[in-house]
Amino acid sequence: MSVTIVSEPTTDKEPILKSAGYVYNFDRMAYYNRATRKAFSVEWVDDNRVEDLRRALDEPNDSDGWKVYAKPQPPQSVINEFLAEING
């Protein structure tokens, strides 16, 4: 029996995220971009159409904080832990 470990999900949407400057976090299974202060869970990316992803990427983040796109939306404590990790 062989086991393959995939470090990143492979979808047709991954190149879109990478070209927009998003980095994949394996532990949290999410893409994030510090410059835009946005994060997308793999579930959200998988469950939405390419058009929805492009719209979300183009949508401005007018807040001082991060905008997290996730399905289901995790508890705020989980979001805070994730943001603490990626903000260093």
C-alpha positions in Angstrom: 0.0 0.0 0.0 1.4 3.4 -0.9 0.4 6.7 0.7 0.7 10.0 -1.1 0.8 13.2 1.0 -0.4 16.2 -0.8 1.0 19.5 0.5 -1.5 21.6 -1.3 -4.9 20.9 -2.8 -4.9 20.8 -6.6 -7.9 22.5 -8.2 -8.5 24.7 -11.2 -8.8 27.6 -8.7 -5.3 27.2 -7.2 -3.5 29.1 -10.0 -6.0 32.0 -9.7 -5.2 32.3 -6.0 -1.4 32.0 -6.5 -1.4 34.5 -9.3 -3.3 36.9 -6.9 -0.5 36.5 -4.3 -2.2 34.0 -2.0 -0.1 31.5 0.0 -1.3 28.1 1.1 -1.2 27.2 4.8 -1.1 23.4 5.1 -1.9 23.3 8.8 -5.0 25.4 8.5 -6.0 24.3 4.9 -6.4 27.9 3.9 -5.0 30.4 1.4 -4.1 33.9 2.7 -2.7 37.2 1.4 -1.2 39.6 4.0 -1.4 42.5 1.5 -5.1 42.2 1.0 -5.8 40.9 4.5 -8.0 38.1 3.1 -8.1 34.4 3.8 -10.0 31.6 2.0 -10.6 28.1 3.4 -10.2 25.2 1.1 -13.8 24.3 1.7 -15.0 27.8 0.6 -12.8 27.6 -2.5 -14.0 24.1 -3.4 -17.7 24.9 -2.7 -17.8 28.1 -4.9 -17.6 28.7 -8.6 -14.5 30.3 -10.2 -16.6 33.4 -10.8 -17.4 33.7 -7.1 -13.8 33.3 -6.3 -12.8 36.0 -8.7 -15.5 38.3 -7.3 -14.3 37.7 -3.8 -10.7 38.4 -4.8 -11.7 41.7 -6.5 -13.9 42.8 -3.6 -12.1 45.4 -1.6 -11.4 44.8 2.1 -12.4 48.2 3.6 -11.9 47.0 7.2 -8.9 47.3 9.4 -9.0 43.6 10.0 -8.9 40.4 8.0 -11.8 39.2 5.8 -12.1 35.4 6.2 -14.1 33.4 3.6 -14.9 30.0 5.1 -17.5 27.3 5.0 -18.6 26.7 7.7 -17.5 29.9 9.4 -15.2 28.8 12.3 -15.5 30.2 15.8 -13.8 33.5 16.3 -11.2 31.9 18.5 -10.0 29.7 15.7 -9.8 32.7 13.3 -7.8 34.5 15.9 -5.4 31.6 16.3 -4.9 31.4 12.5 -4.3 35.2 12.2 -1.8 35.1 15.0 0.1 32.3 13.2 0.2 34.1 9.9 0.9 37.5 11.3 3.9 36.1 13.1 
